[in-house]
Amino acid sequence: MPLDYKIAERTLANGLRVIVSEDHSVPNVTVNLWVNVGSRHEVEGRTGFAHLFEHLMFQGSRNVASGEHFSALMAAGGRLNATTWFDRTNYFETVPRGAMDLALWMEADRHGHLLDAVSQENLDNQRDVVKEEKRQRYDNMPYGNALIDIYAAIFPKGHPYHHATIGSMADLDAASLQDVHDFFRSHYGPNNTVLALVGDLAPDEGFASAERYFGSLPATASLRREPVDPLPPLPAPVRDEHIEDVPSDHLYIAFRLPVDDTPEFFASSLALDIIGGLATSRLVRRLVRREQSATSVSAHAMGFVDGISLGFMLIDVAEGFSADAVEAAACEELVRFAEQGPTEIEMESAMAQTERGWLSSLASQEERADQICHSATLQGDAGYLNTYLDRLAEVTPAQVQEAAGRWLRPQSRAVVAYLKQDGATQ
Amino acid sequence: MTPSESVTQPDGATQPDGVLGRPEVSAPEPWSFPASQRARLANGLAVVSYDIPGQYVISVCLAVPLPLDREPVDREGIATIMARTLDEGTALHTAEEFAELLERKGIALGAGVSEAGLVVDVDVPKRHLSDALDLLSQAVREPAFPANEVSRHVKTRLAEIDQERAVPGQRAALEFITTYFDSDERASRPTGGAKATVAAITSPDLVAFHAANVAPSGATVVVAGDLSDLDVVSEVEQALGSWSGVPAEAIEPREAARAPDAARVVFVDRPGSVQTEFYVGCPGPDHSVEGGWAAYQVLGFVVGGSPNARVDAVLREDKGFTYGIRSGFRPRRRGGLFLTSGSVRADSTVEALGLLLDILDKAREGFTAEETRAGVDFISKTAPGRYATADAVAEEAATLSLEGLTTDFTTANLLALADVDAAALTAAYDRYVNGEWTVVIVGDASLYAEGVRALNRGPLTVLPA
């Protein structure tokens, strides 16, 4: 189905890329900014810093008081937040049309003049908040650190994706005000930022407002480095086992995948869906439905830009079954899939589910704005949301089989296992 | 260099040339909740549709009133298992065949239960709507509940119960209902059932439970999305018009009683926890509350709905004890709860709990005009965005239908926000909050239980891990 979300793009003299997507279905505008900096740009000893920095962006800037970004925009009917990930940092708010200029003014203030307001007190406070975020989401949760373990197992030390975006407690403790200043000067600036405005406005109105509030900011961000060299699939299996007080055995079977936005990545992602992601996937049919040796199987592909991506399957092993036997069965299916390739029905199912997922993700202005910034920042193409499904549809069963044969082989897996303390597995 | 150590005050007079002053916010454009079309099929099924142009994935929600107290006491959780097995084999298809039929058309089908009923939720690209309605119909009308699929889902639910106990937030929520509600109430026990009652559920139990409780009369199907060139009523009629069955006699809902000793502190020991989870509650209203529901939405925001709300202004932004604690009023069909929950750094447990309860109690003294206005504006002005997608509209309509309400309630409530002032907010809070908190704590009791006891916030019980 051809999509035709409107896309208009202009680059300001200072390098800010502005994309306007006109949509009058509700009287709102989503303001979304992507800064091309994420945890992949962090240096040793300062993991978690890109995310800590993102928190400081809410603690005031030259003309905005600490906390006012939230309070002023929420009182104007804004829903807002920010997130940090391996590849990027994003800042976003959806506001009534009449509050768009306020949102842009506040964004320009913090994206241009954060350092006027950064203080040791704010840094210390948000460091504490981020440490609680880490404890809540990772350290105090069963299996909470599994993803962190996967990144460390599958990417070599020193690689941009070896460490998780949340970072380590020691590195968070080490972060200084000088780091905040250095980070802002290196990475923040209109020449390293994409701004999307999606909603109840015409392109010219959006370009004019962007120019009004961001036009005077200097192009301060340093040049981006080139992507690091591509990695091949893991040459030999890696295993990281944790015996812990967890309710059931979990197996995370992870693979390196090709870099995002390539036919090879699309193909490997479809292969992963067919093997473990669909409700009708091969592992669900065998392990969950027939053998009932697992209570659930899921699979996820994470597209990255720095030479490599990541895919993993999560298998929740059923009580009374051996994690080793379940892993062996999963490996059998990987081999079988690489030998056989997908059936027609499997291709149809994986494509259909991807299509619905994609259309659902574009249903709200917020997510559409985020997707526009994503593809403009990381793939260079602001119109990707309209063409992705057509490009996906070009992937052939042979390409899916080939991708599985290269990237999803048992010998290229990294397994992170969380096993129950009582040794219930035989 | 010496970094700046104080926040610069905004001062237009000293701004460098070219810096623009803060823009004024102009009033939002008028907006109203999407209009509905309503019909009723001969079998009693209500059909409600919302045409929302540009929403290419259609959301279909079928809501069937099914109060949880219809579950046999020794089979509690059966409604949940039924919801999960509706599509695991039907009169025409095996479970695997059915899953394949759904996936080949890009259909996502899920089902769950609340205290009020069963909701089956279907998302489908527009061109496959007819197929989706047909499959929804088969799942709801003719589920076969094959024994091997039922036993599999029973085992999965049993494993899930272990998971829930291990996750501190879920553990706290479970202990809260046990403590808060009178033990005779269904509400005091998990919606999905306990190990003993779930383990007893069989295929014949499900067949009987389904036959007695899932019928078209009184149920509502909501269809939301881009409905141009579609005759929704006729599509639904074709799929569900011949659905028959007599629902069990309706039971007038009543408010679940609070336990006589509910105002107390329960500390669930979780040795080695690096955070402590709080779950704090007292009675709250339902949607029909005298004076209107709108004030309670605003209260949730003002007390605990943002980093600048009363709770997080202290516990997060001042003290740095938490990533975020949230408060809100949770309506049930009759009565409701006012809940506050979140986690704090373990070694702040005692201080954080004292501060939290003080903030919640002190709010009875009143709210300012400024925070009231901010809350009213947030709730009312975010509505167009919160209800912009097919998914959100269908969910709102389906959920309200189980209370006997339509989205006219949503519209009226948004209009009523205009009349909420500080006095109304204070009166609304005072109507329910009287300081008699049920407090559940999940954390390391060996380190912090005595400190909590010394706060004198009610009798303390320590439960082993």
Interface residues (C-beta under 8 A of the other chain):
Chain A: M1 D23 S25 V26 P27 N28 F58 G60 R62 N63 V64 A65 S66 G67 F70 S71 M74 A75 A76 G77 G78 R79 T94 P96 R97 G98 A99 D101 L102 L104 W105 L115 D116 A117 V118 S119 Q120 E121 N122 D124 N125 Q126 R127 D128 V129 V130 K131 E132 E133 R135 Q136 R137 D139 N140 M141 P142 L177 Q178 V180 H181 D200 R212 Y213 S216 D245 V246 P247 S248 L278 A279 T280 R285 V288 R289 Q292 T295 S296 D316 A318 E319 I345 E348 S349 A352 Q353 E355 R356 L359 S360 L362 A363 S364 Q365 E366
Chain B: M1 P3 S4 E5 S6 V7 T8 Q9 P10 Q15 G18 V19 L20 R22 P23 E24 V25 S26 A27 P28 E29 P30 W31 I52 P53 G54 Q55 Y56 V57 A95 E96 A99 E100 L102 E103 R104 K105 G106 I107 A108 D123 V124 P125 R127 R152 K155 T156 L158 A159 E160 D162 Q163 R165 A166 V167 P168 S273 V274 Q275 S306 P307 N308 A313 R316 E317 D318 K319 G320 F321 T322 Y323 S343 V344 R345 R373 A374 D377 F378 S380 K381 T382 P384 G385 R386 A388 T389 A390 D391
